[in-house]
Amino acid sequence: MIIAIDGPSASGKSTTAKGVAEKLGFTHLDTGAMYRAVTWGLKNAEITADDIETICHFLSEIEIYFDATNRIHLNGADVSREIRSGDISSRVSAVSSVPEVREKMVTIQRQIAKFTF
């Protein structure tokens, strides 16, 4: 079973999802963290949200995964703390609205679900 929680930034989606997952014995997949990780990676690579061609190249070379403690890694680096900054929060909406980013994240999410659930 997959449960999705949607809502605005900082509305408590992750906290609610973690609680629901724990209560029901489900695995929690923080998809928002995935978009934040991509946003962080693009920012550090100095790629803007309107540079679709470069974003597509960036996406073709990334590896995103969660470790056993549910910390998120981008290309081998734990970015769990960095992705929660105000700067990333202010950029993530623009990045997550890029169709190619959404497509890549859904692909990764399905791969994780296949091996986790």
MONORPE-V354528 format. One record per run of one state. SS is the DSSP state (~ for helix, > for strand, _ for the rest). FROM is the first residue (numbers start at 0). TO is the last residue. Records with the same first field share a line. If there is no record, write none. Layout:
BEGIN
SS->FROM-TO  FROM-TO
END
This chain:
BEGIN
_->0-11  24-29  44-50  60-62  66-70  74-75  78-80  84-84  96-97  116-116
~->12-23  30-43  51-59  81-83  85-95  98-115
>->63-65  71-73  76-77
END
